[in-house]
């Protein structure tokens, strides 16, 4: 596009981030060569070798001069409206820079122009796409439309009211005298509806991606675009516009404030509006980040054993703080060490495993909506009749129920008090804007957890099978009194071949097989020593099996059985050390994959009924939540030994070396 013999270019006022192939992406300050401006909303331009569509409202016109310099041009809004006049003095080369009032008028005109174009854009989405989709019940259901389009109709209605008020404040004769700041302040609460749309946008893109695999949907959306006479941009590009729009308001207001004199009647309103819109966009981005982390929260809950009651995501979406403290609950008054996880709306209590400190057991939760946080003075506490230090309390608003928490250091206590304050603030802000996790997002998080758990289970199962058959092949080689090199070769070959044939075995079958294999290994070893003993065979096989597969018995039983086996045998130093190292690694580094599915219904009782592989009922004398769920729990535990480690190889090697003298003696 040329103007008076010069190439018309435009300077980007704001960033244009796009996901569409035919759109031109750029950053604020980039200079774009305008190739086609026949459409008042979208122009065709070029940056370096890249060409594409870009919104006319995102740029300010420039004119390239013969000496290579550039000057800003007044008239972007005129060009956008299709009234570009080449004889306009403000477009002539060498025109003077605009003064502050002229620049303010230019920004005002750009804001008004972008709002008008944005309204048309929303109308095209609602009438051109959404309305047509609702007519095709054979292609779309209500859930799909809710995910794809979100609350776009609510945004459309809000923007129409907002633009009407802007038009009332707009001075068409002297735009620089317009006072549009109050409009943003009056509608500041309405802008929060963008939060739901932005949070849902990623799910919308995923749903569209799945639908677009079917050619029918591609043709349908293209037909909708042509019928509504929209520009050549894919539907995902149109749906991205509201996300971009809410992020542009702070930039537009900052530009307006820059060219508004402090003595202008609109100055303080524009400054206040800028602060409000920055806060809105910041909070929207923060909530979008929270929704992106819900998969991690769901995976964390799946890793906690003996979980009871509602899922975390039913009420919470953010882990605020975590730490280990001593906890005293009235009326018992007995101190207990617990790990606490503070989410919005609830505080979850867990207990660490005695041996595996990275394993957590669910022990309850506290409904933070029903409790007040109170500081506790160091010294004798009258409520609990105990001496406390670095403590604080949680007091039930509806009863006299008290909890006291003791931190190890004063700094830790201060961090906890700040975290509780942040939790209440977050809850209030969420209630203000109506923030919540949709059922669709919860289902997606559950599917992600299930997929990850399945992958881990398959990997652990392969490790288990390979280890079992490595042990079997080792026992065979010992029984045949083979040499060290031949024995190790046979072990590896048999392990690889047999393990590939047994991945279909159930977990219980693998458990029994492991016991038989270790029994065989023990018999082979003791026969090599020429000192067979039933007690030694049983104790050694049980200890190895239970140490490697801890679900069969506790680690303490494994230690005791293994000690008995060592005491009944006269083992050499190398073999004893290698067996001991293998045992400790097996006990302290097991890899148990615990996945479960559960259904729960809420009843206002004080009884927890659990159904595992056996059924038992127990009654708590106190509750930490306002209601107690009755829950049917069907756990599925996949036995997963630790992967083959260096200790396994050392054990095999030392065992072979240690048996060489006995093998030679037998020969």
N, C-alpha and C positions, 0 to 999 in steps of 0.2 A: 504494500500500500504506500503510495507516494502522496505528498502534499506540497504543492508549489515546487515540484522538482526535487524535494527532499524525501528521504525514507522516514516514514512515521514509526517511531518506536515507543515503548512504554516502560516505565520503571515500576517494578513490583513494590506495592505498598505493604503487602502482607504475604506470608508464606502460603503457598498452594500445594498441599499434600494430597496426592491422588493415588488411587488403586486401579484406575482404568487405563487401559493401554493407549487410548486415543486422546488422553488429556496430557497437558504439558505441566510438569511439576517445576516449581521454582521457589526461591527464597526471597524474602524482602530485600530490596536493593538490586536484584538482577534486572538487566535491561533486555527487553523482549522486542524482537522485530515483528511488528504487526503486519500479517500477510492478508488477512481478510477480516473486515469489520462489518459485514452485511447484516449479521445477527446482532441485535442490540444487547443480548445477554452474554453470549459466548463469542469470543473472537478466536481466530486461527493465527497462531504465532510461531516464532522460531527462536530457539536459543542454541547457538553453535550449530550442530547438525540435527538437533532434535526439533520436531514439529508436533503441534497438537493443539487441542482446544484449551482455552483458559477463560475464567470468568472476567468480564470486562470491569467489574467493580473492584477487582483486586489490584488494579494498576492505575498509574497516573501517566498521562501522555507526555512524550518527549519528542523532539525533532532533531535528527542527526544533522549537524552542520558540516559544511565542506571541509573545515579544518579538523574534523573529528570530534569536536566538543559537543556537549549536549546541554540543553536548557529545558526546565520544566515548562509544561504547556497547560494553560487553562482550557477546559473544554472537554474533559473526559466524559462528563455526564451528557454533554451535547452529542458526542459521538455515540455514546451508549444508547441514546434515544433516537438515533438515526438522523440527527440534524447537524451533522458536521459541516461547517461552512468554511471552505478554504480561504475565503476573503476575510475571515475574522482576524482582527488585529492581534489578538492574543496568541494566534497560531503562527504569526509571521516570525521569520528568523530574526534573532537579535532583540526580541521583545524583552522588556525589563522584568525582573523578578517580581512576583506578586508581594504585596504588603500583607501584614498580619490579617486584616479584615478579609482581604481577597482569599487568602489561604484558608481561613476559617469557613468562609462561604463554600469553598471547594470541598472541604471535608464534610460539611453539612450536606451538600448536594450528593456526595458519594454515599453517605449513610442512608439518605432517603432513597437513592437509586437502588442500592443493594437490598434494602428492605422490600421495595416493590417487586424486584426481581425474585427475591426469596419467597415471597407470598405466591407468586405464580409457580415457582418451582414446587412448593408444597402442594399446591392445587393439582399440578400434573401428577404427582405421586399418588395423591388420594383418589383422584378421579380417573387418571390414566392407567394406573396399575392396580391399586387396592380394590376399587369398585369392580373392575373387570375380573379380578381373581375371585371375588365373592360370588360372581355369577357361575364360575366353573367349579361346582361342588365335586365334580368327578376328578378334579386335579388337586384341589386344595381343601384341607380341613381347617377348622377354627384354630387349632393349636399351631399349625404351620403359619397361618397368616399372622397370628399374634407374635410369633418369633421373628418373622421376616420384617414386618412393618412396625412392631412395637406400638408405641402410643403416638404415632405420627399424626393422627387426626386431632388429638388433644393439642399437639404443638401447633397445628394449622389454625385451630380456633383461637389459641392464645395469641399467635402472631398477628392475626387479623385485628384483634382488639388493640394490640400494642401499636400497630401501624396507624390505626385510626387516630390514636392519641398523638402520635408523632406528626401526622398531617395537620392536626389542630395547632400544634406548636410551631409548625414550619412557616417561616415568613418568605413567601414566594418572591416578593419584590426585593427584599434585602435579606438574603439567606444568613448573612453573618450575624444578624440580630435575633435569629431563632434561639429559643430556649428549650432544648430537648433533654437537658439533664434531669428535670423532674419526672419525665416519662419513665426513665429507667428506674428511678427510686420508687415510683408508684407501682411498678410491675415487678419489683425485684423478687417477690415470693413466687411469681409465676414462672420465672426462669428455671426453677428447680425441677420442672417436669422434664427438662433435658437430661437429668440424671438417669432416669429410667431408660430413656432411649439410648444414651451412650453406653450404659452398662449392658444393654441387650444387643448392641451392634455387632459384637464379635459372634454371638450365636446366630444372628441374622446372616452374616457372611457364610458361616459354616452350613446353615440350612440351604442357602442359595447354591452353594458349591455342590451339595449333594443332588439338588434338583436339576442343576444344569448338566449333569451327566446324561440326562434323558433329553434327546433332541426335541421332544414335544414342548418342553418348558422353554427352551431357547427360542423356538419359533413363536411361542405364545407371548413372551415378554417383548420380542421384537415387534410383533403385530400391535401390541399395546402402545409401544413408543411411536410407531408410525401413525396410528389412529389419533393419538393426542398431539401429533405434530411436534414432538420433542426433538432436540438435537441428537446427533449420533453418539450417544454415550450409553454404556451398559447400565442395567438397573442398579448394580452395586455402586456405581458412581453417583447416581441420584440419591441413593439412601445414605451416602456418606455426607451429603451436604449439611444436614442438621448438626452433625458432630463438628464439622468445620465451622459452622456459623457461630455456635456458642463460644468457640475458642477465639473468634475474631472480634467479639464485642470489646474486650479489654484493649485490643490494639487500636480499634477505631476510636474509643474514648480517649486513649492516651494521645493519639494524633490530634483529636479535637482540643484536648486540654493544652497541648503544646502551642496552639495558635489562638487560645482564648486569653485575653488580657485579664489580669487579676481584678481590675475594676469593672469587668463585664458582669452583668447581672446573672449570667449563667455559670460563672466560674465555679462557685462553691458547689453547685449542684452537679456539674460535670465531674469535679474532683471526688465527690461522694459516690457518684454513679460508678466511676472507675474503680474505687475501692470495693464496692458491692460486687461488681461483675468479676473482678479478680478473685474474690472469695468464692463466688459461685463456681467458676471454672476450676479453682483449686480443689474444692470439695468434690466436684464431679470426677476429677481425675483421681482423687484419693479413693472414692468409692469404686471406681472402675478397677483400681489396683486391688482392692479388697476382694472383689468378685473373681479376679484372676487367681487369687490365692486359696479359693475354697477347695480346690482339689487337694492341696497340701493338708488342709484341716481334716478332710475326709480320710486321707491316708493315715494321718496321725491317729485318729480315732480307731481305725482298723487295727493299728498296732498295739493298742491298749487291751490287755486281757480282761475278761470278766466284765465287759461293759454292760451297763444296765440303763434302762430308761430311754428317753428321747435321744436322737442324734444331735450332735453339736450344731449342725447346720440348721436345725429346726428353729433355733433362736439366735444363733451367733454367726458372725462372719469374720471376726478379727481376733487373733491372739495378741493381747496387749502386753502381758508380762508373765514370766514364769520364774519359779525359784523354790528352794527347799527351806522349810521352816518347821518349828515345833508347833503343835496345835493342841489346844485344850478345849474340850467341849463340856459345857455345863449340862447335866449335873455330875458327870463322872469325875471331872477334875484330874484325869490322868493324861500326862503329856505323851503325844505320839508324833513321830517324825513322818512328815508327808511331803510330797512334791505337789505344788499348786500351779494351776494354769488358769490365769485370769483372761476370760473372754468377755466380750460385751454381753451383758445380762446374766452371766453365770461364772462361778469359780469352781473348777473341777479339782477334786482331790484324788491323788494317786499314791500308790506305795511301790517302792522299788523292790525287785526280787532280791533275796538274800545273797545269792551267788551271782546271777546275771544282773548287774546294776543298771543295764540299759533296758531291761524289761520292766514295764509298768503294769500295775494292777489297779483297776478302777475301784475306788473306795467311797465315792459319793460326790455330791455337788451342792453348792449353795446358790440360791436364787438371789442375785444381787439387787433385783428390783424390790425385794422385801427387807433389805438390810441397810442400816446406816453404819458408816465407818467412824470409829472413835479412837482417839489417841489414848494411850495408857502411860501413866507416869511410872518411872522405875521405882521399885520397892515392893512393899506388900500390897497385893491386890485384894480388896474387900470382897469382890464378887466370887473369886475362886479360892481365896485364902491361901495364896501361894506368892512367893517372891518372883517378880518378873523384871525383865530388862529388855530394852529395845522391842517393846510389845505394842500392839494395837488390837482393838476389838471390833467385832461385827455384832451389832445388836438388831434383833428382829423387831420390826416396827409394830407388828401385831401381837407379839407375846414378849415374855421375859427371856426368851432364848438368847444365849450369849455364846460367842466363840472368841477365844483369845489366841493370838498368833505371836510367836517369839522369834525374832530375827537374830542372826548371829552378830550382826554389826548394826550400828546406828545408821550408817549410810544405806544399808539394805532396807531398813525400816522406812527411811525417807523415800526411797525409790518405790516401795510398795504403796505408800500413801499417795504419791503422785500418780501411780498407775490406777488406783481406785478413783481418783478425781478425773483422770482422763476417760475412764470407762463410763462414768456418769455423763460427762460432756458428750461423748460419742453417742450414747443412747438418746440424749435429748435432740441432737442434731439429726439423727436418723428418723426420729419421730416427726420432726419438723418437715422433712422433705419426703416422708413416706418410704424410706429406703428399706428394702427387704429382698431376700433371695427368692427367686421364682422357683416353682416346682420343676420347671424344665432344667434349670441350672443345678438343682439338687440331684435330679436324675442323671445328668451328665457327669457330675462329680462321682456318683456311685458307680457308674459304668467305668470311669477311669480307674477307680480303686480296684474294681473287679478285674480289669484288664492287667493292671500292674501285679496284683496278687497271683494271677494265673501264670504270668511270665516267671515270677520268682519261684512258684511251685514247680514248674517244669524244669527250671535250672537246678533246683535243689534235688529233685528226683533223679536227674542224670548223675549228679555227684554221688547220691546214695547207692545207686545201682553199680556204678563203676567201682566204688570202694568195696562193696560186698564181693564182687567177683574178683577183685584183686586179692582179697583175703582168701577166697576159695582157691584160686590158682596157686597162691603161696602155700596153702596147706597141702595141696597135691604135690607140689614140688618137694616139700619137706618129707612127705611120706615116701616118695620115690628116691630119696637120698641123692638128689641131683647136685651138680656143682653149682657154685655161686652164680656164674655167668648164665648158665643154662636155666637155672631156677628163675632169675630175674626176667629173662627173655620170655619164658613160658608164662610168667605172671602177667606181663604186659599184654601179650597176645591174647590170652584167654579172657582177660578183663575187657578188652576192646570188643572181642567177638561176642561174648556172652551178654555183656551189658546192652548191646544193641537189640537183643532178642527179648529183653525182660522189662522194657519200659511200660508195658501194659499191665504189670502186676499191681494189685491194690496195695495201699499203705500197710494194712495188717499182714498181708502175705509177705511183704518185704521185711516186716519186723520179725516174723517167724523164721524167715529165711536167714536173716542176720544171726539169729540165735544158733541155728543149725550150723552155719558156716563157722562161727567162732568156736562152737563145740568141736567141729572137725579140726580146726586149727589147733585147739588145745590138745586134742588126742594125738595129732601128728607131732606136736612139739614134745609132749611127754613121752611118747614112744621113742623119739629120738634120744631122749635122755635116759631111756631104759629104766624109768622110775614111774610107772603108771600108778596113778592114784585117783580114785573116783572123786574124792573131795577136791583134789587139785584141778581135775578136769572141769568139774561143775563150777567151781569158784572162778577159775580163770575165764571160762567161756561166758559166764553170766556177767562178770565184771567188765570184760571187754565190750560185750553187747550193750549192756546198760549204760556204760560210759559213752559209747558212741551214739546210742539212740536213747537219749534221756527220757522220752515218754514211757519207756518200759519200766523204769524205776527211777528213784531220786538219785541225784549225784552223790549224796551221802552213802546210800546203799552201795553204789558203784565203788566208792573208796574203800568201804569196809570189806566187800568181797574181793577186791583186788589186793588189799593188804593180806587177806587170808591166803590168797593164792601165792603171793610172794613168800609168805612165811612157811608154806608147805613145800617150797622148791628151793633148791640150792642154785640160784642163778648167778651167773657171772656179773661183774660190775657193768660191762657194756650193755648187756641185755637188760639189766635192772634199770639202768639210767634211761635207756631208750623207751622201755615200757612206761616208766614214770612220766617222761616228757609227753608221750602220746596220750596218756590218761588225763593229765592236766589240761592239755589242749582240747581234748574231747569234752571234758567237763565244763571248762570255762568258755569255750568258743563254740557251743552248739549253734546250729542254724535252724530254728524251728519256724516254720511258716504257719501262722494261725489265721485262718480266714473263717468267717462265720456269717450266716444269714440269720436274721431274726425278725419276728413280728411282735408288735407290742400294742396293747390297748391300755387306755388310761382309766383307772378307777380311783376313787378317793378312799383308799384303805391304807393300812399300814403293814401289809403283808406282801413280801416279794416271793413269787413262785417261779422257780427256775426248772427247766426241763433240759437236762443234758443227756448223756448216754444212760444216766439213771436219774430218777426224780427225787428231789428232796425239797422240803419247805422249811423256811426259818422266818422268824418274826423279829424285826428291829424294834427297839424300845423308843427310838427317836427317828425322825426324818429330817433330811437336809433340804428337801424341796417341798413345794406346796401340795404336790400330789405324788402318789407312789404308783408306778406302772406295774401291771401284771404282764410278764414277758415270757414268751416261749422261745427258748434259745436252742438252736441246733448247730453245734460247732462242728467244724471239719478241720482236723489237724493233719497236716502233711508232715510225715517224719522226714527231716532234712538234715543229714549229717553234715559236718563241716567239709568243705572241699578238700581234695587231696593237697596236703601241705608238705613242707620239707620234713616235718617230724615223721610223717608216714613213710617216706623214703628211708629216713635214718633208721626207723624201726625195722623195716624189711632188711636193710643192709646189715645192721648189727645182729639181727636174728640169724641171718645166714652165716655170718662170720662166727658167731658164738656156737653154732651147731656143727661147724666143720670138724672139730676134734671128735665129737660124738659120732658123726657119720663115718669118719675114718676108723674109729674103734669098732663100729658095727661091721664094716667091711673086713 
